[in-house]
Amino acid sequence: MSVTAGVSNRIGTGRLEVTDGGAVWAPHTAGGFSSPPGKTFHLLGNGLLSKYLIRKARRDGTLDELDRLRAATLS
Protein backbone atom coordinates (compact mmCIF):
# COMPACT_ATOMS: atom_id res chain seq x y z
CA MET A 1 0.00 0.00 0.00
CA SER A 2 1.43 3.35 -0.99
CA VAL A 3 0.52 6.62 0.61
CA THR A 4 0.49 9.72 -1.53
CA ALA A 5 0.23 13.34 -0.58
CA GLY A 6 -2.11 15.78 -2.27
CA VAL A 7 -0.79 18.47 -4.56
CA SER A 8 -1.73 22.12 -4.37
CA ASN A 9 -0.64 25.23 -6.21
CA ARG A 10 -1.51 28.88 -5.65
CA ILE A 11 -0.85 31.71 -8.09
CA GLY A 12 -1.26 35.42 -7.53
CA THR A 13 -0.95 38.31 -9.95
CA GLY A 14 -0.51 41.91 -9.06
CA ARG A 15 1.77 44.90 -9.07
CA LEU A 16 4.95 45.33 -7.06
CA GLU A 17 5.99 48.90 -6.36
CA VAL A 18 9.53 49.32 -5.06
CA THR A 19 10.71 52.59 -3.54
CA ASP A 20 13.70 53.59 -1.46
CA GLY A 21 11.64 52.98 1.68
CA GLY A 22 10.52 49.46 0.80
CA ALA A 23 8.21 47.51 -1.42
CA VAL A 24 4.42 47.26 -1.64
CA TRP A 25 2.59 44.34 -3.26
CA ALA A 26 -0.88 45.16 -4.64
CA PRO A 27 -2.60 41.85 -5.51
CA HIS A 28 -5.09 41.75 -8.38
CA THR A 29 -6.17 38.13 -8.74
CA ALA A 30 -5.49 34.85 -7.03
CA GLY A 31 -6.10 31.31 -8.20
CA GLY A 32 -4.81 27.83 -8.03
CA PHE A 33 -5.73 24.22 -7.77
CA SER A 34 -5.45 21.25 -5.48
CA SER A 35 -5.78 17.52 -5.98
CA PRO A 36 -6.98 14.88 -3.55
CA PRO A 37 -4.42 12.95 -1.53
CA GLY A 38 -5.38 9.51 -2.89
CA LYS A 39 -3.96 8.29 -6.20
CA THR A 40 -7.25 6.67 -7.22
CA PHE A 41 -9.24 9.86 -6.79
CA HIS A 42 -6.51 11.90 -8.45
CA LEU A 43 -6.51 9.68 -11.55
CA LEU A 44 -10.30 9.50 -11.65
CA GLY A 45 -10.56 13.29 -11.43
CA ASN A 46 -7.97 13.79 -14.18
CA GLY A 47 -9.77 11.31 -16.44
CA LEU A 48 -13.18 12.90 -15.94
CA LEU A 49 -11.81 16.41 -16.48
CA SER A 50 -10.00 15.33 -19.65
CA LYS A 51 -13.14 13.68 -21.01
CA TYR A 52 -15.18 16.81 -20.30
CA LEU A 53 -12.65 19.14 -21.90
CA ILE A 54 -12.26 17.00 -25.05
CA ARG A 55 -16.05 16.93 -25.51
CA LYS A 56 -16.20 20.70 -25.00
CA ALA A 57 -13.41 21.25 -27.54
CA ARG A 58 -15.30 19.11 -30.08
CA ARG A 59 -18.53 21.06 -29.52
CA ASP A 60 -17.01 24.52 -29.90
CA GLY A 61 -14.81 23.63 -32.88
CA THR A 62 -11.44 23.92 -31.15
CA LEU A 63 -10.30 20.45 -32.28
CA ASP A 64 -11.21 21.20 -35.91
CA GLU A 65 -9.24 24.45 -35.72
CA LEU A 66 -6.21 22.66 -34.25
CA ASP A 67 -6.35 20.06 -37.04
CA ARG A 68 -6.51 22.86 -39.61
CA LEU A 69 -3.52 24.65 -38.07
CA ARG A 70 -1.53 21.41 -37.84
CA ALA A 71 -2.21 20.63 -41.51
CA ALA A 72 -1.19 24.16 -42.51
CA THR A 73 2.15 23.94 -40.67
CA LEU A 74 2.97 20.48 -42.06
CA SER A 75 2.42 21.45 -45.69
mmCIF file of the N, C-alpha and C atoms, coordinates in Angstrom:
data_MODEL
# 
_entry.id   MODEL 
# 
loop_
_atom_site.group_PDB 
_atom_site.id 
_atom_site.type_symbol 
_atom_site.label_atom_id 
_atom_site.label_alt_id 
_atom_site.label_comp_id 
_atom_site.label_asym_id 
_atom_site.label_entity_id 
_atom_site.label_seq_id 
_atom_site.pdbx_PDB_ins_code 
_atom_site.Cartn_x 
_atom_site.Cartn_y 
_atom_site.Cartn_z 
_atom_site.occupancy 
_atom_site.B_iso_or_equiv 
_atom_site.pdbx_formal_charge 
_atom_site.auth_seq_id 
_atom_site.auth_comp_id 
_atom_site.auth_asym_id 
_atom_site.auth_atom_id 
_atom_site.pdbx_PDB_model_num 
ATOM 1   N N  . MET A 1 1  ? 0.843   -1.182 0.000   1.00 0.00 ? 1  MET A N  1 
ATOM 2   C CA . MET A 1 1  ? 0.000   0.000  0.000   1.00 0.00 ? 1  MET A CA 1 
ATOM 3   C C  . MET A 1 1  ? 0.887   1.243  0.000   1.00 0.00 ? 1  MET A C  1 
ATOM 4   N N  . SER A 1 2  ? 0.638   2.124  -0.948  1.00 0.00 ? 2  SER A N  1 
ATOM 5   C CA . SER A 1 2  ? 1.434   3.346  -0.986  1.00 0.00 ? 2  SER A CA 1 
ATOM 6   C C  . SER A 1 2  ? 0.572   4.521  -0.525  1.00 0.00 ? 2  SER A C  1 
ATOM 7   N N  . VAL A 1 3  ? 1.203   5.422  0.129   1.00 0.00 ? 3  VAL A N  1 
ATOM 8   C CA . VAL A 1 3  ? 0.521   6.617  0.610   1.00 0.00 ? 3  VAL A CA 1 
ATOM 9   C C  . VAL A 1 3  ? 1.022   7.793  -0.205  1.00 0.00 ? 3  VAL A C  1 
ATOM 10  N N  . THR A 1 4  ? 0.098   8.547  -0.756  1.00 0.00 ? 4  THR A N  1 
ATOM 11  C CA . THR A 1 4  ? 0.486   9.716  -1.530  1.00 0.00 ? 4  THR A CA 1 
ATOM 12  C C  . THR A 1 4  ? -0.003  10.972 -0.829  1.00 0.00 ? 4  THR A C  1 
ATOM 13  N N  . ALA A 1 5  ? 0.631   12.048 -1.132  1.00 0.00 ? 5  ALA A N  1 
ATOM 14  C CA . ALA A 1 5  ? 0.233   13.339 -0.585  1.00 0.00 ? 5  ALA A CA 1 
ATOM 15  C C  . ALA A 1 5  ? -0.449  14.144 -1.674  1.00 0.00 ? 5  ALA A C  1 
ATOM 16  N N  . GLY A 1 6  ? -1.428  14.934 -1.306  1.00 0.00 ? 6  GLY A N  1 
ATOM 17  C CA . GLY A 1 6  ? -2.106  15.783 -2.274  1.00 0.00 ? 6  GLY A CA 1 
ATOM 18  C C  . GLY A 1 6  ? -1.193  16.877 -2.794  1.00 0.00 ? 6  GLY A C  1 
ATOM 19  N N  . VAL A 1 7  ? -1.561  17.407 -3.920  1.00 0.00 ? 7  VAL A N  1 
ATOM 20  C CA . VAL A 1 7  ? -0.787  18.466 -4.560  1.00 0.00 ? 7  VAL A CA 1 
ATOM 21  C C  . VAL A 1 7  ? -1.634  19.732 -4.552  1.00 0.00 ? 7  VAL A C  1 
ATOM 22  N N  . SER A 1 8  ? -1.010  20.856 -4.269  1.00 0.00 ? 8  SER A N  1 
ATOM 23  C CA . SER A 1 8  ? -1.727  22.123 -4.370  1.00 0.00 ? 8  SER A CA 1 
ATOM 24  C C  . SER A 1 8  ? -0.796  23.184 -4.935  1.00 0.00 ? 8  SER A C  1 
ATOM 25  N N  . ASN A 1 9  ? -1.400  24.165 -5.570  1.00 0.00 ? 9  ASN A N  1 
ATOM 26  C CA . ASN A 1 9  ? -0.642  25.229 -6.211  1.00 0.00 ? 9  ASN A CA 1 
ATOM 27  C C  . ASN A 1 9  ? -1.457  26.513 -6.108  1.00 0.00 ? 9  ASN A C  1 
ATOM 28  N N  . ARG A 1 10 ? -0.837  27.586 -5.729  1.00 0.00 ? 10 ARG A N  1 
ATOM 29  C CA . ARG A 1 10 ? -1.506  28.882 -5.654  1.00 0.00 ? 10 ARG A CA 1 
ATOM 30  C C  . ARG A 1 10 ? -0.730  29.880 -6.498  1.00 0.00 ? 10 ARG A C  1 
ATOM 31  N N  . ILE A 1 11 ? -1.461  30.705 -7.224  1.00 0.00 ? 11 ILE A N  1 
ATOM 32  C CA . ILE A 1 11 ? -0.853  31.708 -8.095  1.00 0.00 ? 11 ILE A CA 1 
ATOM 33  C C  . ILE A 1 11 ? -1.521  33.047 -7.806  1.00 0.00 ? 11 ILE A C  1 
ATOM 34  N N  . GLY A 1 12 ? -0.730  34.081 -7.723  1.00 0.00 ? 12 GLY A N  1 
ATOM 35  C CA . GLY A 1 12 ? -1.263  35.419 -7.534  1.00 0.00 ? 12 GLY A CA 1 
ATOM 36  C C  . GLY A 1 12 ? -0.662  36.373 -8.546  1.00 0.00 ? 12 GLY A C  1 
ATOM 37  N N  . THR A 1 13 ? -1.467  37.278 -9.050  1.00 0.00 ? 13 THR A N  1 
ATOM 38  C CA . THR A 1 13 ? -0.952  38.308 -9.945  1.00 0.00 ? 13 THR A CA 1 
ATOM 39  C C  . THR A 1 13 ? -1.165  39.657 -9.286  1.00 0.00 ? 13 THR A C  1 
ATOM 40  N N  . GLY A 1 14 ? -0.364  40.599 -9.650  1.00 0.00 ? 14 GLY A N  1 
ATOM 41  C CA . GLY A 1 14 ? -0.505  41.915 -9.057  1.00 0.00 ? 14 GLY A CA 1 
ATOM 42  C C  . GLY A 1 14 ? 0.607   42.844 -9.495  1.00 0.00 ? 14 GLY A C  1 
ATOM 43  N N  . ARG A 1 15 ? 0.773   43.886 -8.741  1.00 0.00 ? 15 ARG A N  1 
ATOM 44  C CA . ARG A 1 15 ? 1.770   44.904 -9.075  1.00 0.00 ? 15 ARG A CA 1 
ATOM 45  C C  . ARG A 1 15 ? 2.678   45.091 -7.863  1.00 0.00 ? 15 ARG A C  1 
ATOM 46  N N  . LEU A 1 16 ? 3.960   45.109 -8.111  1.00 0.00 ? 16 LEU A N  1 
ATOM 47  C CA . LEU A 1 16 ? 4.946   45.329 -7.060  1.00 0.00 ? 16 LEU A CA 1 
ATOM 48  C C  . LEU A 1 16 ? 5.560   46.708 -7.275  1.00 0.00 ? 16 LEU A C  1 
ATOM 49  N N  . GLU A 1 17 ? 5.405   47.562 -6.293  1.00 0.00 ? 17 GLU A N  1 
ATOM 50  C CA . GLU A 1 17 ? 5.992   48.900 -6.363  1.00 0.00 ? 17 GLU A CA 1 
ATOM 51  C C  . GLU A 1 17 ? 7.151   48.976 -5.378  1.00 0.00 ? 17 GLU A C  1 
ATOM 52  N N  . VAL A 1 18 ? 8.330   49.259 -5.894  1.00 0.00 ? 18 VAL A N  1 
ATOM 53  C CA . VAL A 1 18 ? 9.533   49.324 -5.059  1.00 0.00 ? 18 VAL A CA 1 
ATOM 54  C C  . VAL A 1 18 ? 9.991   50.774 -4.988  1.00 0.00 ? 18 VAL A C  1 
ATOM 55  N N  . THR A 1 19 ? 10.201  51.247 -3.759  1.00 0.00 ? 19 THR A N  1 
ATOM 56  C CA . THR A 1 19 ? 10.714  52.590 -3.537  1.00 0.00 ? 19 THR A CA 1 
ATOM 57  C C  . THR A 1 19 ? 11.938  52.484 -2.633  1.00 0.00 ? 19 THR A C  1 
ATOM 58  N N  . ASP A 1 20 ? 12.551  53.609 -2.356  1.00 0.00 ? 20 ASP A N  1 
ATOM 59  C CA . ASP A 1 20 ? 13.704  53.595 -1.461  1.00 0.00 ? 20 ASP A CA 1 
ATOM 60  C C  . ASP A 1 20 ? 13.327  53.109 -0.062  1.00 0.00 ? 20 ASP A C  1 
ATOM 61  N N  . GLY A 1 21 ? 12.081  53.351 0.342   1.00 0.00 ? 21 GLY A N  1 
ATOM 62  C CA . GLY A 1 21 ? 11.644  52.983 1.677   1.00 0.00 ? 21 GLY A CA 1 
ATOM 63  C C  . GLY A 1 21 ? 11.171  51.543 1.817   1.00 0.00 ? 21 GLY A C  1 
ATOM 64  N N  . GLY A 1 22 ? 10.989  50.841 0.716   1.00 0.00 ? 22 GLY A N  1 
ATOM 65  C CA . GLY A 1 22 ? 10.522  49.458 0.801   1.00 0.00 ? 22 GLY A CA 1 
ATOM 66  C C  . GLY A 1 22 ? 9.774   49.050 -0.440  1.00 0.00 ? 22 GLY A C  1 
ATOM 67  N N  . ALA A 1 23 ? 8.966   48.033 -0.296  1.00 0.00 ? 23 ALA A N  1 
ATOM 68  C CA . ALA A 1 23 ? 8.207   47.506 -1.422  1.00 0.00 ? 23 ALA A CA 1 
ATOM 69  C C  . ALA A 1 23 ? 6.769   47.254 -0.978  1.00 0.00 ? 23 ALA A C  1 
ATOM 70  N N  . VAL A 1 24 ? 5.838   47.486 -1.909  1.00 0.00 ? 24 VAL A N  1 
ATOM 71  C CA . VAL A 1 24 ? 4.423   47.262 -1.643  1.00 0.00 ? 24 VAL A CA 1 
ATOM 72  C C  . VAL A 1 24 ? 3.868   46.360 -2.734  1.00 0.00 ? 24 VAL A C  1 
ATOM 73  N N  . TRP A 1 25 ? 3.216   45.275 -2.323  1.00 0.00 ? 25 TRP A N  1 
ATOM 74  C CA . TRP A 1 25 ? 2.588   44.339 -3.262  1.00 0.00 ? 25 TRP A CA 1 
ATOM 75  C C  . TRP A 1 25 ? 1.094   44.618 -3.288  1.00 0.00 ? 25 TRP A C  1 
ATOM 76  N N  . ALA A 1 26 ? 0.555   44.915 -4.474  1.00 0.00 ? 26 ALA A N  1 
ATOM 77  C CA . ALA A 1 26 ? -0.877  45.156 -4.639  1.00 0.00 ? 26 ALA A CA 1 
ATOM 78  C C  . ALA A 1 26 ? -1.469  44.000 -5.445  1.00 0.00 ? 26 ALA A C  1 
ATOM 79  N N  . PRO A 1 27 ? -2.078  43.015 -4.787  1.00 0.00 ? 27 PRO A N  1 
ATOM 80  C CA . PRO A 1 27 ? -2.603  41.850 -5.511  1.00 0.00 ? 27 PRO A CA 1 
ATOM 81  C C  . PRO A 1 27 ? -3.831  42.195 -6.346  1.00 0.00 ? 27 PRO A C  1 
ATOM 82  N N  . HIS A 1 28 ? -3.931  41.557 -7.509  1.00 0.00 ? 28 HIS A N  1 
ATOM 83  C CA . HIS A 1 28 ? -5.094  41.746 -8.380  1.00 0.00 ? 28 HIS A CA 1 
ATOM 84  C C  . HIS A 1 28 ? -5.979  40.509 -8.375  1.00 0.00 ? 28 HIS A C  1 
ATOM 85  N N  . THR A 1 29 ? -5.402  39.364 -8.682  1.00 0.00 ? 29 THR A N  1 
ATOM 86  C CA . THR A 1 29 ? -6.171  38.128 -8.735  1.00 0.00 ? 29 THR A CA 1 
ATOM 87  C C  . THR A 1 29 ? -5.398  37.023 -8.038  1.00 0.00 ? 29 THR A C  1 
ATOM 88  N N  . ALA A 1 30 ? -6.109  36.027 -7.633  1.00 0.00 ? 30 ALA A N  1 
ATOM 89  C CA . ALA A 1 30 ? -5.492  34.850 -7.033  1.00 0.00 ? 30 ALA A CA 1 
ATOM 90  C C  . ALA A 1 30 ? -6.223  33.622 -7.555  1.00 0.00 ? 30 ALA A C  1 
ATOM 91  N N  . GLY A 1 31 ? -5.496  32.548 -7.730  1.00 0.00 ? 31 GLY A N  1 
ATOM 92  C CA . GLY A 1 31 ? -6.101  31.313 -8.200  1.00 0.00 ? 31 GLY A CA 1 
ATOM 93  C C  . GLY A 1 31 ? -5.214  30.154 -7.841  1.00 0.00 ? 31 GLY A C  1 
ATOM 94  N N  . GLY A 1 32 ? -5.607  29.005 -8.291  1.00 0.00 ? 32 GLY A N  1 
ATOM 95  C CA . GLY A 1 32 ? -4.807  27.830 -8.025  1.00 0.00 ? 32 GLY A CA 1 
ATOM 96  C C  . GLY A 1 32 ? -5.630  26.578 -8.140  1.00 0.00 ? 32 GLY A C  1 
ATOM 97  N N  . PHE A 1 33 ? -5.045  25.483 -7.730  1.00 0.00 ? 33 PHE A N  1 
ATOM 98  C CA . PHE A 1 33 ? -5.733  24.215 -7.769  1.00 0.00 ? 33 PHE A CA 1 
ATOM 99  C C  . PHE A 1 33 ? -5.198  23.316 -6.670  1.00 0.00 ? 33 PHE A C  1 
ATOM 100 N N  . SER A 1 34 ? -5.926  22.273 -6.401  1.00 0.00 ? 34 SER A N  1 
ATOM 101 C CA . SER A 1 34 ? -5.449  21.247 -5.478  1.00 0.00 ? 34 SER A CA 1 
ATOM 102 C C  . SER A 1 34 ? -6.003  19.908 -5.950  1.00 0.00 ? 34 SER A C  1 
ATOM 103 N N  . SER A 1 35 ? -5.308  18.853 -5.619  1.00 0.00 ? 35 SER A N  1 
ATOM 104 C CA . SER A 1 35 ? -5.780  17.519 -5.977  1.00 0.00 ? 35 SER A CA 1 
ATOM 105 C C  . SER A 1 35 ? -5.919  16.694 -4.698  1.00 0.00 ? 35 SER A C  1 
ATOM 106 N N  . PRO A 1 36 ? -6.776  15.692 -4.747  1.00 0.00 ? 36 PRO A N  1 
ATOM 107 C CA . PRO A 1 36 ? -6.983  14.882 -3.549  1.00 0.00 ? 36 PRO A CA 1 
ATOM 108 C C  . PRO A 1 36 ? -5.742  14.064 -3.202  1.00 0.00 ? 36 PRO A C  1 
ATOM 109 N N  . PRO A 1 37 ? -5.614  13.670 -1.948  1.00 0.00 ? 37 PRO A N  1 
ATOM 110 C CA . PRO A 1 37 ? -4.416  12.952 -1.525  1.00 0.00 ? 37 PRO A CA 1 
ATOM 111 C C  . PRO A 1 37 ? -4.321  11.517 -2.039  1.00 0.00 ? 37 PRO A C  1 
ATOM 112 N N  . GLY A 1 38 ? -5.422  10.900 -2.421  1.00 0.00 ? 38 GLY A N  1 
ATOM 113 C CA . GLY A 1 38 ? -5.382  9.514  -2.888  1.00 0.00 ? 38 GLY A CA 1 
ATOM 114 C C  . GLY A 1 38 ? -5.121  9.424  -4.378  1.00 0.00 ? 38 GLY A C  1 
ATOM 115 N N  . LYS A 1 39 ? -4.299  8.471  -4.785  1.00 0.00 ? 39 LYS A N  1 
ATOM 116 C CA . LYS A 1 39 ? -3.959  8.295  -6.202  1.00 0.00 ? 39 LYS A CA 1 
ATOM 117 C C  . LYS A 1 39 ? -5.196  7.937  -7.026  1.00 0.00 ? 39 LYS A C  1 
ATOM 118 N N  . THR A 1 40 ? -6.054  7.094  -6.490  1.00 0.00 ? 40 THR A N  1 
ATOM 119 C CA . THR A 1 40 ? -7.248  6.671  -7.224  1.00 0.00 ? 40 THR A CA 1 
ATOM 120 C C  . THR A 1 40 ? -8.131  7.868  -7.552  1.00 0.00 ? 40 THR A C  1 
ATOM 121 N N  . PHE A 1 41 ? -8.398  8.684  -6.567  1.00 0.00 ? 41 PHE A N  1 
ATOM 122 C CA . PHE A 1 41 ? -9.245  9.858  -6.792  1.00 0.00 ? 41 PHE A CA 1 
ATOM 123 C C  . PHE A 1 41 ? -8.567  10.865 -7.712  1.00 0.00 ? 41 PHE A C  1 
ATOM 124 N N  . HIS A 1 42 ? -7.269  10.995 -7.585  1.00 0.00 ? 42 HIS A N  1 
ATOM 125 C CA . HIS A 1 42 ? -6.507  11.897 -8.449  1.00 0.00 ? 42 HIS A CA 1 
ATOM 126 C C  . HIS A 1 42 ? -6.638  11.467 -9.910  1.00 0.00 ? 42 HIS A C  1 
ATOM 127 N N  . LEU A 1 43 ? -6.414  10.179 -10.183 1.00 0.00 ? 43 LEU A N  1 
ATOM 128 C CA . LEU A 1 43 ? -6.506  9.678  -11.553 1.00 0.00 ? 43 LEU A CA 1 
ATOM 129 C C  . LEU A 1 43 ? -7.933  9.740  -12.081 1.00 0.00 ? 43 LEU A C  1 
ATOM 130 N N  . LEU A 1 44 ? -8.907  9.423  -11.242 1.00 0.00 ? 44 LEU A N  1 
ATOM 131 C CA . LEU A 1 44 ? -10.303 9.503  -11.649 1.00 0.00 ? 44 LEU A CA 1 
ATOM 132 C C  . LEU A 1 44 ? -10.684 10.941 -12.003 1.00 0.00 ? 44 LEU A C  1 
ATOM 133 N N  . GLY A 1 45 ? -10.272 11.880 -11.160 1.00 0.00 ? 45 GLY A N  1 
ATOM 134 C CA . GLY A 1 45 ? -10.559 13.293 -11.435 1.00 0.00 ? 45 GLY A CA 1 
ATOM 135 C C  . GLY A 1 45 ? -9.908  13.776 -12.719 1.00 0.00 ? 45 GLY A C  1 
ATOM 136 N N  . ASN A 1 46 ? -8.653  13.393 -12.941 1.00 0.00 ? 46 ASN A N  1 
ATOM 137 C CA . ASN A 1 46 ? -7.973  13.787 -14.176 1.00 0.00 ? 46 ASN A CA 1 
ATOM 138 C C  . ASN A 1 46 ? -8.671  13.207 -15.398 1.00 0.00 ? 46 ASN A C  1 
ATOM 139 N N  . GLY A 1 47 ? -9.086  11.945 -15.306 1.00 0.00 ? 47 GLY A N  1 
ATOM 140 C CA . GLY A 1 47 ? -9.766  11.310 -16.436 1.00 0.00 ? 47 GLY A CA 1 
ATOM 141 C C  . GLY A 1 47 ? -11.093 11.975 -16.749 1.00 0.00 ? 47 GLY A C  1 
ATOM 142 N N  . LEU A 1 48 ? -11.887 12.253 -15.724 1.00 0.00 ? 48 LEU A N  1 
ATOM 143 C CA . LEU A 1 48 ? -13.179 12.904 -15.939 1.00 0.00 ? 48 LEU A CA 1 
ATOM 144 C C  . LEU A 1 48 ? -13.016 14.314 -16.492 1.00 0.00 ? 48 LEU A C  1 
ATOM 145 N N  . LEU A 1 49 ? -12.047 15.059 -15.980 1.00 0.00 ? 49 LEU A N  1 
ATOM 146 C CA . LEU A 1 49 ? -11.812 16.408 -16.481 1.00 0.00 ? 49 LEU A CA 1 
ATOM 147 C C  . LEU A 1 49 ? -11.354 16.374 -17.932 1.00 0.00 ? 49 LEU A C  1 
ATOM 148 N N  . SER A 1 50 ? -10.475 15.444 -18.271 1.00 0.00 ? 50 SER A N  1 
ATOM 149 C CA . SER A 1 50 ? -10.003 15.328 -19.653 1.00 0.00 ? 50 SER A CA 1 
ATOM 150 C C  . SER A 1 50 ? -11.150 14.995 -20.595 1.00 0.00 ? 50 SER A C  1 
ATOM 151 N N  . LYS A 1 51 ? -11.992 14.061 -20.189 1.00 0.00 ? 51 LYS A N  1 
ATOM 152 C CA . LYS A 1 51 ? -13.136 13.676 -21.014 1.00 0.00 ? 51 LYS A CA 1 
ATOM 153 C C  . LYS A 1 51 ? -14.058 14.878 -21.242 1.00 0.00 ? 51 LYS A C  1 
ATOM 154 N N  . TYR A 1 52 ? -14.330 15.622 -20.191 1.00 0.00 ? 52 TYR A N  1 
ATOM 155 C CA . TYR A 1 52 ? -15.183 16.809 -20.298 1.00 0.00 ? 52 TYR A CA 1 
ATOM 156 C C  . TYR A 1 52 ? -14.584 17.842 -21.244 1.00 0.00 ? 52 TYR A C  1 
ATOM 157 N N  . LEU A 1 53 ? -13.283 18.104 -21.088 1.00 0.00 ? 53 LEU A N  1 
ATOM 158 C CA . LEU A 1 53 ? -12.650 19.144 -21.897 1.00 0.00 ? 53 LEU A CA 1 
ATOM 159 C C  . LEU A 1 53 ? -12.539 18.743 -23.369 1.00 0.00 ? 53 LEU A C  1 
ATOM 160 N N  . ILE A 1 54 ? -12.307 17.455 -23.659 1.00 0.00 ? 54 ILE A N  1 
ATOM 161 C CA . ILE A 1 54 ? -12.264 17.000 -25.053 1.00 0.00 ? 54 ILE A CA 1 
ATOM 162 C C  . ILE A 1 54 ? -13.641 17.154 -25.691 1.00 0.00 ? 54 ILE A C  1 
ATOM 163 N N  . ARG A 1 55 ? -14.692 16.771 -24.975 1.00 0.00 ? 55 ARG A N  1 
ATOM 164 C CA . ARG A 1 55 ? -16.049 16.930 -25.512 1.00 0.00 ? 55 ARG A CA 1 
ATOM 165 C C  . ARG A 1 55 ? -16.376 18.401 -25.757 1.00 0.00 ? 55 ARG A C  1 
ATOM 166 N N  . LYS A 1 56 ? -15.962 19.263 -24.837 1.00 0.00 ? 56 LYS A N  1 
ATOM 167 C CA . LYS A 1 56 ? -16.201 20.699 -24.996 1.00 0.00 ? 56 LYS A CA 1 
ATOM 168 C C  . LYS A 1 56 ? -15.452 21.242 -26.211 1.00 0.00 ? 56 LYS A C  1 
ATOM 169 N N  . ALA A 1 57 ? -14.208 20.796 -26.395 1.00 0.00 ? 57 ALA A N  1 
ATOM 170 C CA . ALA A 1 57 ? -13.412 21.251 -27.537 1.00 0.00 ? 57 ALA A CA 1 
ATOM 171 C C  . ALA A 1 57 ? -14.028 20.778 -28.857 1.00 0.00 ? 57 ALA A C  1 
ATOM 172 N N  . ARG A 1 58 ? -14.615 19.595 -28.869 1.00 0.00 ? 58 ARG A N  1 
ATOM 173 C CA . ARG A 1 58 ? -15.296 19.115 -30.078 1.00 0.00 ? 58 ARG A CA 1 
ATOM 174 C C  . ARG A 1 58 ? -16.522 19.968 -30.377 1.00 0.00 ? 58 ARG A C  1 
ATOM 175 N N  . ARG A 1 59 ? -17.297 20.281 -29.334 1.00 0.00 ? 59 ARG A N  1 
ATOM 176 C CA . ARG A 1 59 ? -18.525 21.061 -29.521 1.00 0.00 ? 59 ARG A CA 1 
ATOM 177 C C  . ARG A 1 59 ? -18.240 22.456 -30.048 1.00 0.00 ? 59 ARG A C  1 
ATOM 178 N N  . ASP A 1 60 ? -17.235 23.124 -29.493 1.00 0.00 ? 60 ASP A N  1 
ATOM 179 C CA . ASP A 1 60 ? -17.011 24.518 -29.895 1.00 0.00 ? 60 ASP A CA 1 
ATOM 180 C C  . ASP A 1 60 ? -16.063 24.673 -31.079 1.00 0.00 ? 60 ASP A C  1 
ATOM 181 N N  . GLY A 1 61 ? -15.607 23.561 -31.667 1.00 0.00 ? 61 GLY A N  1 
ATOM 182 C CA . GLY A 1 61 ? -14.807 23.630 -32.883 1.00 0.00 ? 61 GLY A CA 1 
ATOM 183 C C  . GLY A 1 61 ? -13.313 23.786 -32.669 1.00 0.00 ? 61 GLY A C  1 
ATOM 184 N N  . THR A 1 62 ? -12.861 23.742 -31.433 1.00 0.00 ? 62 THR A N  1 
ATOM 185 C CA . THR A 1 62 ? -11.437 23.917 -31.153 1.00 0.00 ? 62 THR A CA 1 
ATOM 186 C C  . THR A 1 62 ? -10.602 22.804 -31.771 1.00 0.00 ? 62 THR A C  1 
ATOM 187 N N  . LEU A 1 63 ? -11.065 21.566 -31.705 1.00 0.00 ? 63 LEU A N  1 
ATOM 188 C CA . LEU A 1 63 ? -10.304 20.451 -32.277 1.00 0.00 ? 63 LEU A CA 1 
ATOM 189 C C  . LEU A 1 63 ? -10.193 20.579 -33.794 1.00 0.00 ? 63 LEU A C  1 
ATOM 190 N N  . ASP A 1 64 ? -11.264 20.995 -34.457 1.00 0.00 ? 64 ASP A N  1 
ATOM 191 C CA . ASP A 1 64 ? -11.208 21.197 -35.910 1.00 0.00 ? 64 ASP A CA 1 
ATOM 192 C C  . ASP A 1 64 ? -10.204 22.292 -36.267 1.00 0.00 ? 64 ASP A C  1 
ATOM 193 N N  . GLU A 1 65 ? -10.179 23.346 -35.478 1.00 0.00 ? 65 GLU A N  1 
ATOM 194 C CA . GLU A 1 65 ? -9.235  24.446 -35.720 1.00 0.00 ? 65 GLU A CA 1 
ATOM 195 C C  . GLU A 1 65 ? -7.794  23.983 -35.507 1.00 0.00 ? 65 GLU A C  1 
ATOM 196 N N  . LEU A 1 66 ? -7.554  23.188 -34.475 1.00 0.00 ? 66 LEU A N  1 
ATOM 197 C CA . LEU A 1 66 ? -6.208  22.659 -34.246 1.00 0.00 ? 66 LEU A CA 1 
ATOM 198 C C  . LEU A 1 66 ? -5.770  21.742 -35.385 1.00 0.00 ? 66 LEU A C  1 
ATOM 199 N N  . ASP A 1 67 ? -6.671  20.906 -35.885 1.00 0.00 ? 67 ASP A N  1 
ATOM 200 C CA . ASP A 1 67 ? -6.349  20.058 -37.038 1.00 0.00 ? 67 ASP A CA 1 
ATOM 201 C C  . ASP A 1 67 ? -6.009  20.898 -38.256 1.00 0.00 ? 67 ASP A C  1 
ATOM 202 N N  . ARG A 1 68 ? -6.766  21.979 -38.480 1.00 0.00 ? 68 ARG A N  1 
ATOM 203 C CA . ARG A 1 68 ? -6.513  22.862 -39.615 1.00 0.00 ? 68 ARG A CA 1 
ATOM 204 C C  . ARG A 1 68 ? -5.143  23.528 -39.487 1.00 0.00 ? 68 ARG A C  1 
ATOM 205 N N  . LEU A 1 69 ? -4.818  24.005 -38.282 1.00 0.00 ? 69 LEU A N  1 
ATOM 206 C CA . LEU A 1 69 ? -3.519  24.649 -38.070 1.00 0.00 ? 69 LEU A CA 1 
ATOM 207 C C  . LEU A 1 69 ? -2.378  23.656 -38.213 1.00 0.00 ? 69 LEU A C  1 
ATOM 208 N N  . ARG A 1 70 ? -2.554  22.432 -37.714 1.00 0.00 ? 70 ARG A N  1 
ATOM 209 C CA . ARG A 1 70 ? -1.527  21.409 -37.838 1.00 0.00 ? 70 ARG A CA 1 
ATOM 210 C C  . ARG A 1 70 ? -1.272  21.067 -39.299 1.00 0.00 ? 70 ARG A C  1 
ATOM 211 N N  . ALA A 1 71 ? -2.351  20.939 -40.081 1.00 0.00 ? 71 ALA A N  1 
ATOM 212 C CA . ALA A 1 71 ? -2.209  20.633 -41.508 1.00 0.00 ? 71 ALA A CA 1 
ATOM 213 C C  . ALA A 1 71 ? -1.522  21.775 -42.249 1.00 0.00 ? 71 ALA A C  1 
ATOM 214 N N  . ALA A 1 72 ? -1.805  23.009 -41.841 1.00 0.00 ? 72 ALA A N  1 
ATOM 215 C CA . ALA A 1 72 ? -1.190  24.162 -42.506 1.00 0.00 ? 72 ALA A CA 1 
ATOM 216 C C  . ALA A 1 72 ? 0.305   24.244 -42.208 1.00 0.00 ? 72 ALA A C  1 
ATOM 217 N N  . THR A 1 73 ? 0.719   23.861 -41.018 1.00 0.00 ? 73 THR A N  1 
ATOM 218 C CA . THR A 1 73 ? 2.149   23.940 -40.674 1.00 0.00 ? 73 THR A CA 1 
ATOM 219 C C  . THR A 1 73 ? 2.929   22.767 -41.259 1.00 0.00 ? 73 THR A C  1 
ATOM 220 N N  . LEU A 1 74 ? 2.267   21.640 -41.495 1.00 0.00 ? 74 LEU A N  1 
ATOM 221 C CA . LEU A 1 74 ? 2.966   20.476 -42.065 1.00 0.00 ? 74 LEU A CA 1 
ATOM 222 C C  . LEU A 1 74 ? 3.111   20.555 -43.564 1.00 0.00 ? 74 LEU A C  1 
ATOM 223 N N  . SER A 1 75 ? 2.316   21.376 -44.220 1.00 0.00 ? 75 SER A N  1 
ATOM 224 C CA . SER A 1 75 ? 2.416   21.455 -45.686 1.00 0.00 ? 75 SER A CA 1 
ATOM 225 C C  . SER A 1 75 ? 3.303   22.583 -46.160 1.00 0.00 ? 75 SER A C  1 
# 
